[in-house]
Amino acid sequence: MTSLKYKLVLLGDSSVGKSSLVLRFCNDRYSEYIEPTIGCSFMNHNVDVGDCEVKLQIWDTAGQEQFYSLAPMYYRGAKGAVIVYDITSLESFERAKDWVKELRNQGDPLAKIALVGNKSDLDSTKRVDDELAQNYANKSGLLFFETSAKTGMGVKDVFIALAKMLPKNFIPKSIKTEIIENCDNEKKTNSQKIDLNKKCSKKKKKNCC
């Protein structure tokens, strides 16, 4: 079986559920008590696409405004991106559109992008209409999904769909080299990493499903 490696980045406002999506996809777990990501964290996960094993190195970026300037360091070289908003927050949807523009302007112009409306389990308080988001995705050439990291609905579909769209003739820089470069850059900015494999803090973070 052919084995391919790709860098995938998650972008979006704080508290839209990026870390919860990664935790659900990689470990099939959900927690109400995930600390806000500081700088960036990453996890690896393999998916089978036809006769290929696609190894995804998933970079989960911080959503707080003070970390926005670090984002280019993390999405550099990414062949795929998951841009997340909270379906109960119109503001987070508008910010997701800004992330699409930034990624298109400063990232890999050929990167495949999925727009993801998370927290579908909170449909009763929904503020971003499906049709609005789908129309924007269609006009912008994006994949579109609604997910719930809490229930697991649609989460695998996002990553598998992106994996299927990634180029099969791409020879990436080694993951080890990528990690070392990004760690060196983080040290220069005095940033820290949150390891998603560690136990979550008991400090409650609301609405991160």
Residue pairs with C-beta under 8 A, 6 or more apart in sequence:
1 48
1 51
1 52
1 53
2 51
2 52
2 53
2 168
3 52
3 53
3 55
4 52
4 53
4 54
4 55
4 166
4 168
4 170
4 172
5 54
5 55
5 57
5 172
5 174
5 175
6 54
6 55
6 56
6 57
6 79
6 80
6 163
6 166
6 170
6 172
7 57
7 59
7 77
7 78
7 79
7 80
7 172
7 175
7 178
8 56
8 57
8 58
8 59
8 78
8 79
8 80
8 81
8 82
8 159
8 162
9 58
9 59
9 61
9 74
9 75
9 78
9 80
9 81
9 82
10 18
10 21
10 22
10 58
10 59
10 60
10 61
10 81
10 82
10 83
10 84
11 18
11 61
11 71
11 75
11 81
11 82
11 83
11 84
11 96
11 99
11 103
12 18
12 63
12 83
12 84
12 85
12 92
12 95
12 96
12 99
13 63
13 85
13 86
13 89
13 91
13 92
13 95
13 96
14 36
14 62
14 63
14 64
15 36
15 63
15 86
15 205
15 206
15 207
15 208
16 63
16 84
16 85
16 86
16 89
16 92
16 118
16 119
17 84
17 86
17 118
17 119
17 149
17 208
17 209
18 37
18 60
18 61
18 63
18 82
18 84
19 34
19 37
19 41
19 60
19 194
19 196
19 208
20 30
20 31
20 34
20 118
20 149
20 150
20 208
20 209
21 82
21 84
21 116
21 118
21 147
21 149
21 155
21 158
22 43
22 58
22 60
22 196
23 29
23 30
23 31
23 34
23 149
23 196
24 30
24 149
24 152
24 155
25 45
25 58
25 155
25 156
25 158
25 159
26 43
26 44
26 45
26 58
26 196
27 196
28 152
30 149
30 150
30 152
30 209
31 200
32 204
32 205
32 208
32 209
33 200
33 201
33 202
33 203
33 204
33 205
34 200
34 201
34 205
34 208
35 194
35 200
35 201
35 203
35 205
36 62
36 63
36 64
36 205
37 60
37 61
37 62
37 63
37 194
38 62
38 67
38 191
38 192
38 193
38 194
39 62
39 67
39 70
39 186
39 189
39 191
39 192
39 193
39 194
40 59
40 60
40 61
40 62
40 70
40 74
40 182
40 186
40 191
40 193
41 59
41 60
41 193
41 194
41 195
41 196
42 57
42 58
42 59
42 60
42 179
43 58
43 60
43 196
43 197
44 55
44 56
44 57
44 58
44 175
45 55
45 56
45 58
45 159
46 53
46 54
46 55
46 56
47 53
47 54
47 56
47 159
47 160
47 163
48 54
49 160
49 163
49 164
52 168
54 163
54 166
55 175
56 80
56 159
56 163
57 175
57 178
58 159
59 74
59 75
59 78
60 196
61 67
61 70
61 71
61 74
61 75
62 70
67 191
70 186
70 189
70 191
71 102
72 106
72 107
73 182
73 185
73 186
74 182
75 81
75 103
75 106
75 107
76 107
77 108
77 172
77 173
77 178
78 107
78 108
78 111
79 108
79 110
79 111
79 112
79 166
79 167
79 170
79 172
80 111
80 112
80 113
80 114
80 162
80 163
80 165
80 166
81 103
81 107
81 111
81 112
81 113
81 114
82 113
82 114
82 116
82 158
82 159
82 162
83 96
83 99
83 100
83 103
83 113
83 114
83 115
83 116
83 142
84 96
84 116
84 117
84 118
85 92
85 93
85 95
85 96
85 115
85 116
85 117
85 118
85 128
85 133
86 92
86 93
86 117
86 118
86 119
86 207
87 117
87 118
87 119
87 120
87 122
87 123
87 126
87 127
87 128
87 146
88 119
88 122
88 125
88 126
88 127
88 128
88 207
89 127
89 128
90 127
90 128
93 117
93 128
93 132
93 133
96 115
97 136
100 113
100 115
100 140
100 142
103 111
103 113
110 167
112 143
112 162
112 165
112 166
113 140
113 141
113 142
113 143
114 142
114 143
114 144
114 145
114 158
114 161
114 162
115 133
115 136
115 137
115 140
115 142
115 143
115 144
115 145
116 144
116 145
116 146
116 147
116 158
117 128
117 130
117 133
117 144
117 145
117 146
117 147
118 146
118 147
118 148
118 149
118 209
119 148
119 149
119 150
119 207
119 209
120 146
120 147
120 148
120 151
120 153
120 154
121 148
121 150
121 151
121 153
121 209
122 209
130 146
133 144
133 146
134 144
136 142
137 143
137 144
138 144
143 158
143 161
143 162
143 165
145 154
145 157
145 158
145 161
146 153
146 154
147 153
147 154
147 155
147 157
147 158
148 154
148 155
148 209
149 155
149 208
149 209
150 209
183 193
186 192
186 193
